[in-house]
Amino acid sequence: MLRRSVARQLCDAGRIDVNGFVTKASKEIMVGDKIEIRRGTRRTTVRVLQIPTSKQVSKAGAGELIEIIKDETAADELLT
């Protein structure tokens, strides 16, 4: 997520699942959790590998925190 406010809006709209359950923005995330994010026609699923020790993480460091399991659009689903 680019911004915490966007993440909160997606949670409030019911567009983020953690381990298969719609979640609130206050949900504590743990290592191993599977997060699915639905934005428009895009659906991204990631697994949490690490929890950052500080609130700010560089773009380079952010890639080490998650593993992208699936990143697809509705058009991708129609092709498969």
LINFEN-V137428 format. One record per run of one state. SS is the DSSP state (H for helix, E for strand, L for the rest). FROM is the first residue (numbers start at 1). LEN is the number of residues. Records with the same first field share a line. If there is no record, write none. Layout:
SS=FROM-LEN ; FROM-LEN
This chain:
L=1-3 ; 13-3 ; 19-2 ; 23-11 ; 40-2 ; 49-10 ; 63-3 ; 80-1
H=4-9 ; 59-4 ; 74-6
E=16-3 ; 21-2 ; 34-6 ; 42-7 ; 66-8
